[in-house]
Amino acid sequence: MARDGLPALRIAVVGTGLIGGSVLRRLAQTQHEVVGWDPDPGTRETAAALGLPFADRLDVALDGRDVVFLCGPLSSLPAALTEVVAATGDRCVITDVGSTKMAVVEAADRAGLAGRFVGGHPMAGSERAGLAAATPELYVGAPWVLTPLGVPGLPAFRLLTRLVLESFDARVVPLDATVHDDIVALASHIPHILAGALATATDRSDVRAAVLSLAAGSFSDGTRVAGTPSARTTDMLLNNRAAIARRIGLVRDALDDLVAAVVTGDADRLLSGLSEGRHARLDLLARHTQPASYAFAAGEDAEESAFLLELGASGGCVTGCRVDGDRVEYDVLKPNP
């Protein structure tokens, strides 16, 4: 991974559950000056017990910061953004880690924050919750989505890209917010619904105890995320309900086809449907990419923005970012055709 020595930054992490806590614990191992804050007194006590840099008051945590990570519950992010903007300087870059992007991005756009706010979503997590479950390695190798607000957001995007690459060893996926929410509907949110449905069906069945005693990898893998705290999952699903509604028909159609083939004994139809799904699964396990580099000079911001969004939407990612005056160069991985 290419690095160009990002200077030390003053960073605040607002909200320190599993996701924010992992951000805080990772940054505490870097050259950056980081401080966390959380509204929950119990979380602040946990932070003290772990020896993490923490502030007792939000205004103290935000004072003089170069970057702020918003890491609270999804529904709280627009209001938290307003509060953070009021307490930080015009040069402070703000990002979030929410698993849906449209609500907070629209709030930032309405507030005229295109040059200061870049939505973010590190695609990593756990069914566990809370600061005690946080780990500094959570994001290593993970895709980290960044959603710049057009050309004005490029300087902030470049700064956050360098920070994510150098401090978290993640890979940056630039995406439009609407495209992101459509993608994660299938990649993350509908799988939570399916896992919950299978686990709920088992819980309601008259063979519940026997199923749980015999459950092997298929059941365990298929229901893993059903163990996520239900309030967190509910918040996530409701915040992306429009995209889920757009995409759930694909899942219903595929499920109906497979069930109909089983019920009617149509082996050819069943084989075809299962083979199609197996193909996607194998592609997930063996994706092939090719490295490339692209440079943009002053006056090419529109071309840079379009390139980045197309790269992310096509399944590519940024692995390096170098800024030299008015010139920026990206190292990327592009999926093979």
C-alpha positions as a printed NumPy array, in Angstrom:
array([[  0.   ,   0.   ,   0.   ],
       [  1.44 ,   3.349,  -1.044],
       [  1.958,   5.866,   1.756],
       [  3.09 ,   9.454,   1.658],
       [  3.384,  10.341,   5.319],
       [  0.163,  12.082,   6.336],
       [  0.999,  14.7  ,   8.987],
       [ -0.248,  14.183,  12.529],
       [ -3.885,  15.216,  12.92 ],
       [ -6.051,  16.113,  15.908],
       [ -9.015,  13.716,  15.723],
       [-12.168,  13.214,  17.771],
       [-14.342,  10.101,  17.783],
       [-17.907,  10.884,  18.869],
       [-19.725,   7.721,  19.912],
       [-17.636,   4.723,  20.949],
       [-19.582,   1.528,  20.621],
       [-18.159,  -1.368,  18.621],
       [-17.562,   0.677,  15.454],
       [-16.493,   3.997,  16.955],
       [-14.554,   2.243,  19.685],
       [-12.587,   0.307,  17.082],
       [-11.844,   3.589,  15.268],
       [-10.628,   5.099,  18.537],
       [ -8.506,   2.109,  19.521],
       [ -6.827,   2.   ,  16.114],
       [ -6.093,   5.718,  15.982],
       [ -4.673,   5.565,  19.509],
       [ -1.905,   3.372,  18.061],
       [ -0.936,   5.951,  15.398],
       [  0.88 ,   9.28 ,  15.395],
       [ -2.391,  11.163,  15.467],
       [ -3.714,  12.866,  18.596],
       [ -7.104,  11.268,  19.187],
       [ -9.77 ,  11.644,  21.846],
       [-13.084,   9.858,  22.257],
       [-16.407,  10.924,  23.718],
       [-19.642,   9.078,  24.404],
       [-22.899,  10.226,  26.024],
       [-23.165,   7.015,  28.051],
       [-21.489,   7.195,  31.502],
       [-20.922,   3.437,  31.497],
       [-19.021,   3.676,  28.242],
       [-16.878,   6.457,  29.675],
       [-16.093,   4.214,  32.65 ],
       [-15.116,   1.393,  30.282],
       [-12.843,   3.787,  28.389],
       [-11.127,   4.795,  31.622],
       [-10.631,   1.161,  32.608],
       [ -9.087,   0.461,  29.183],
       [ -6.827,   3.506,  29.418],
       [ -8.248,   5.078,  26.254],
       [ -7.952,   8.827,  25.588],
       [-11.371,  10.184,  26.486],
       [-13.07 ,  13.475,  27.283],
       [-15.863,  14.001,  29.795],
       [-17.533,  16.705,  27.703],
       [-18.299,  16.88 ,  24.001],
       [-17.096,  20.475,  23.609],
       [-13.729,  19.506,  25.084],
       [-13.44 ,  16.546,  22.702],
       [-14.212,  18.745,  19.678],
       [-12.02 ,  21.704,  20.533],
       [ -9.409,  22.392,  17.83 ],
       [ -9.958,  19.142,  15.917],
       [ -8.886,  18.577,  12.315],
       [-11.129,  15.529,  11.792],
       [-14.232,  14.257,  13.588],
       [-15.712,  10.76 ,  13.236],
       [-19.452,  10.58 ,  14.005],
       [-20.131,   7.071,  15.281],
       [-23.467,   7.157,  17.097],
       [-26.697,   5.349,  16.168],
       [-27.842,   5.949,  12.592],
       [-30.945,   7.914,  13.503],
       [-28.895,  10.279,  15.666],
       [-26.375,  11.249,  12.99 ],
       [-28.114,  14.244,  11.338],
       [-28.653,  15.929,  14.718],
       [-25.139,  15.032,  15.862],
       [-23.758,  16.535,  12.661],
       [-25.449,  19.858,  13.431],
       [-23.998,  19.859,  16.945],
       [-20.488,  19.022,  15.778],
       [-20.532,  21.647,  13.02 ],
       [-21.438,  24.32 ,  15.549],
       [-18.514,  23.344,  17.804],
       [-15.74 ,  22.973,  15.2  ],
       [-13.851,  25.283,  12.885],
       [-14.466,  25.716,   9.179],
       [-11.426,  23.607,   8.306],
       [-12.493,  20.6  ,  10.379],
       [-13.387,  17.618,   8.188],
       [-16.317,  15.558,   9.429],
       [-17.17 ,  11.989,   8.487],
       [-19.405,   9.259,   9.864],
       [-19.426,   5.467,   9.957],
       [-23.12 ,   4.783,   9.426],
       [-24.271,   1.804,   7.388],
       [-26.68 ,   3.962,   5.367],
       [-25.679,   7.232,   3.79 ],
       [-28.597,   9.162,   2.323],
       [-30.042,  10.723,   5.491],
       [-26.783,  12.124,   6.854],
       [-25.475,  13.132,   3.411],
       [-28.693,  15.004,   2.661],
       [-28.445,  16.738,   6.048],
       [-24.872,  17.778,   5.262],
       [-25.867,  19.003,   1.806],
       [-28.735,  21.09 ,   3.202],
       [-26.328,  22.641,   5.7  ],
       [-23.873,  23.61 ,   2.95 ],
       [-21.154,  21.253,   4.181],
       [-19.979,  19.874,   0.829],
       [-16.435,  21.   ,   1.553],
       [-16.327,  19.656,   5.122],
       [-18.38 ,  16.469,   5.235],
       [-17.72 ,  13.12 ,   3.568],
       [-20.014,  10.247,   4.439],
       [-18.265,   7.041,   5.423],
       [-19.052,   3.381,   6.006],
       [-16.349,   0.896,   7.055],
       [-17.691,  -2.461,   5.901],
       [-16.708,  -4.462,   8.947],
       [-18.436,  -5.347,  12.161],
       [-19.5  ,  -8.035,  14.574],
       [-22.629,  -9.379,  16.178],
       [-21.142,  -8.111,  19.443],
       [-21.639,  -4.547,  20.673],
       [-20.075,  -1.906,  22.882],
       [-16.638,  -0.452,  23.538],
       [-15.478,  -3.59 ,  25.335],
       [-15.971,  -5.524,  22.077],
       [-14.008,  -2.985,  20.005],
       [-10.715,  -4.014,  18.463],
       [ -8.046,  -1.984,  16.634],
       [ -7.785,  -4.667,  13.927],
       [-11.461,  -4.565,  12.942],
       [-10.91 ,  -2.623,   9.704],
       [ -7.678,  -4.175,   8.46 ],
       [ -8.221,  -5.164,   4.823],
       [-11.863,  -4.1  ,   4.903],
       [-13.573,  -1.912,   2.289],
       [-14.25 ,   1.568,   3.67 ],
       [-16.822,   3.505,   1.641],
       [-16.432,   7.28 ,   1.318],
       [-19.159,   9.387,  -0.302],
       [-17.856,  12.858,  -1.263],
       [-20.402,  15.594,  -1.96 ],
       [-19.319,  16.326,  -5.52 ],
       [-16.321,  18.385,  -6.608],
       [-16.318,  20.634,  -3.491],
       [-15.832,  17.539,  -1.352],
       [-12.669,  16.321,  -3.085],
       [-10.089,  17.922,  -0.716],
       [-11.83 ,  16.394,   2.3  ],
       [-12.165,  13.069,   0.458],
       [ -8.425,  13.03 ,  -0.301],
       [ -7.553,  13.725,   3.339],
       [ -9.842,  10.98 ,   4.637],
       [ -8.648,   8.563,   1.959],
       [ -5.062,   8.998,   3.106],
       [ -6.105,   8.654,   6.742],
       [ -8.091,   5.451,   6.119],
       [ -5.339,   3.89 ,   4.001],
       [ -2.437,   4.786,   6.265],
       [ -3.972,   4.423,   9.719],
       [ -6.499,   1.607,   9.282],
       [ -4.947,  -0.513,   6.499],
       [ -8.371,  -0.572,   4.864],
       [ -9.197,   0.047,   1.192],
       [-11.28 ,   3.017,   0.14 ],
       [-14.365,   2.545,  -2.043],
       [-15.684,   5.872,  -3.382],
       [-19.43 ,   5.818,  -4.005],
       [-22.402,   8.069,  -4.541],
       [-24.619,   7.908,  -1.44 ],
       [-27.665,   6.589,  -3.328],
       [-25.589,   3.909,  -5.048],
       [-24.091,   2.922,  -1.687],
       [-27.494,   2.435,  -0.093],
       [-28.676,   0.305,  -3.024],
       [-25.557,  -1.87 ,  -2.818],
       [-25.669,  -2.453,   0.937],
       [-29.36 ,  -3.352,   0.726],
       [-28.244,  -6.578,  -0.973],
       [-24.76 ,  -6.864,   0.531],
       [-25.711,  -6.358,   4.166],
       [-29.242,  -5.346,   5.067],
       [-31.364,  -7.994,   3.337],
       [-28.979, -10.693,   4.668],
       [-29.898,  -9.448,   8.165],
       [-33.573,  -9.902,   7.289],
       [-32.972, -13.41 ,   5.914],
       [-30.895, -14.403,   8.95 ],
       [-33.579, -13.066,  11.262],
       [-36.311, -14.877,   9.353],
       [-34.53 , -18.237,   9.527],
       [-33.738, -17.844,  13.213],
       [-37.305, -16.693,  13.972],
       [-38.832, -19.575,  12.006],
       [-36.709, -21.994,  14.023],
       [-37.702, -20.332,  17.286],
       [-41.394, -20.725,  16.379],
       [-41.117, -24.317,  15.201],
       [-42.061, -27.429,  17.174],
       [-38.587, -28.88 ,  16.568],
       [-36.659, -25.872,  17.895],
       [-34.573, -27.762,  20.45 ],
       [-33.642, -30.487,  17.976],
       [-32.698, -27.966,  15.267],
       [-30.405, -26.101,  17.642],
       [-28.788, -29.326,  18.826],
       [-28.083, -30.503,  15.261],
       [-27.306, -27.101,  13.697],
       [-24.069, -27.204,  11.748],
       [-22.273, -24.685,   9.542],
       [-25.189, -23.921,   7.251],
       [-27.471, -22.813,  10.073],
       [-24.711, -21.086,  12.042],
       [-23.412, -19.157,   9.028],
       [-26.889, -18.334,   7.805],
       [-28.036, -16.922,  11.155],
       [-24.814, -15.339,  12.471],
       [-25.921, -11.739,  12.055],
       [-29.241, -12.528,  13.749],
       [-27.17 , -12.275,  16.93 ],
       [-26.586,  -8.561,  16.324],
       [-28.366,  -6.362,  18.909],
       [-31.912,  -6.062,  17.593],
       [-32.216,  -2.313,  18.208],
       [-29.116,  -1.684,  16.086],
       [-30.434,  -3.859,  13.252],
       [-33.855,  -2.207,  13.394],
       [-32.283,   1.257,  13.145],
       [-30.188,   0.153,  10.167],
       [-33.058,  -1.482,   8.269],
       [-35.509,   1.366,   8.755],
       [-32.927,   3.925,   7.651],
       [-32.498,   2.035,   4.374],
       [-36.077,   0.947,   3.816],
       [-36.374,   2.628,   0.399],
       [-33.394,   0.759,  -1.045],
       [-34.474,  -2.497,   0.622],
       [-37.913,  -2.106,  -0.949],
       [-36.272,  -1.596,  -4.357],
       [-34.107,  -4.717,  -4.057],
       [-36.135,  -7.202,  -2.032],
       [-38.127,  -8.238,  -5.122],
       [-34.998,  -9.843,  -6.574],
       [-34.61 , -11.976,  -3.456],
       [-38.287, -12.931,  -3.385],
       [-38.206, -13.949,  -7.044],
       [-35.102, -16.084,  -6.558],
       [-36.544, -17.73 ,  -3.429],
       [-39.886, -18.387,  -5.123],
       [-38.128, -19.98 ,  -8.101],
       [-36.085, -22.313,  -5.919],
       [-39.026, -23.3  ,  -3.714],
       [-41.26 , -23.921,  -6.735],
       [-38.588, -26.138,  -8.282],
       [-38.299, -28.168,  -5.072],
       [-42.076, -28.528,  -4.612],
       [-42.669, -29.588,  -8.23 ],
       [-39.579, -31.775,  -8.381],
       [-38.155, -29.797, -11.304],
       [-34.504, -30.843, -11.11 ],
       [-33.379, -28.836, -14.13 ],
       [-34.912, -25.608, -12.799],
       [-33.476, -26.222,  -9.323],
       [-30.011, -26.993, -10.698],
       [-30.074, -23.848, -12.821],
       [-31.059, -21.609,  -9.917],
       [-28.559, -23.102,  -7.495],
       [-25.779, -22.947, -10.098],
       [-26.447, -19.256, -10.667],
       [-26.122, -18.579,  -6.946],
       [-23.027, -20.772,  -6.665],
       [-21.393, -18.728,  -9.436],
       [-21.863, -15.507,  -7.447],
       [-20.542, -17.162,  -4.286],
       [-17.403, -18.425,  -6.03 ],
       [-16.806, -14.979,  -7.507],
       [-16.933, -13.557,  -3.983],
       [-14.242, -15.962,  -2.839],
       [-11.983, -15.502,  -5.877],
       [-12.332, -11.934,  -7.144],
       [ -9.551, -10.932,  -9.521],
       [ -8.362,  -7.352,  -9.769],
       [ -5.632,  -5.493, -11.572],
       [ -3.607,  -2.548, -10.226],
       [ -3.458,   0.788, -11.991],
       [ -2.549,   4.413, -11.283],
       [ -4.331,   7.601, -12.333],
       [ -3.3  ,  11.223, -11.884],
       [ -5.321,  14.43 , -12.   ],
       [ -4.045,  17.985, -12.185],
       [ -5.564,  21.331, -11.255],
       [ -8.711,  22.008, -13.257],
       [ -9.568,  18.312, -13.595],
       [-11.734,  18.043, -10.48 ],
       [-14.862,  17.041, -12.409],
       [-12.947,  14.271, -14.179],
       [-11.449,  13.116, -10.856],
       [-14.863,  13.01 ,  -9.178],
       [-16.445,  11.069, -12.044],
       [-13.534,   8.613, -12.138],
       [-13.761,   7.898,  -8.408],
       [-17.507,   7.257,  -8.4  ],
       [-17.283,   5.021, -11.446],
       [-14.403,   3.099,  -9.874],
       [-16.391,   2.33 ,  -6.733],
       [-19.607,   1.491,  -8.547],
       [-17.738,  -0.994, -10.765],
       [-16.316,  -2.862,  -7.766],
       [-12.92 ,  -1.161,  -7.612],
       [-11.142,   0.516,  -4.726],
       [ -8.383,   3.002,  -3.918],
       [ -5.226,   1.603,  -2.334],
       [ -2.994,   4.697,  -2.459],
       [ -3.375,   8.465,  -2.629],
       [ -0.61 ,  11.038,  -3.046],
       [ -1.164,  14.785,  -3.117],
       [  1.601,  17.028,  -4.459],
       [  0.529,  20.64 ,  -4.751],
       [ -2.245,  20.798,  -7.371],
       [ -1.699,  17.214,  -8.497],
       [ -3.246,  14.074,  -7.002],
       [ -2.404,  10.487,  -7.919],
       [ -4.387,   7.385,  -7.001],
       [ -3.306,   3.772,  -6.902],
       [ -6.344,   1.597,  -7.509],
       [ -7.486,  -1.965,  -7.923],
       [ -9.926,  -2.471, -10.788],
       [-11.91 ,  -5.682, -11.235],
       [-10.982,  -7.727, -14.263],
       [-13.66 ,  -7.674, -16.963]])
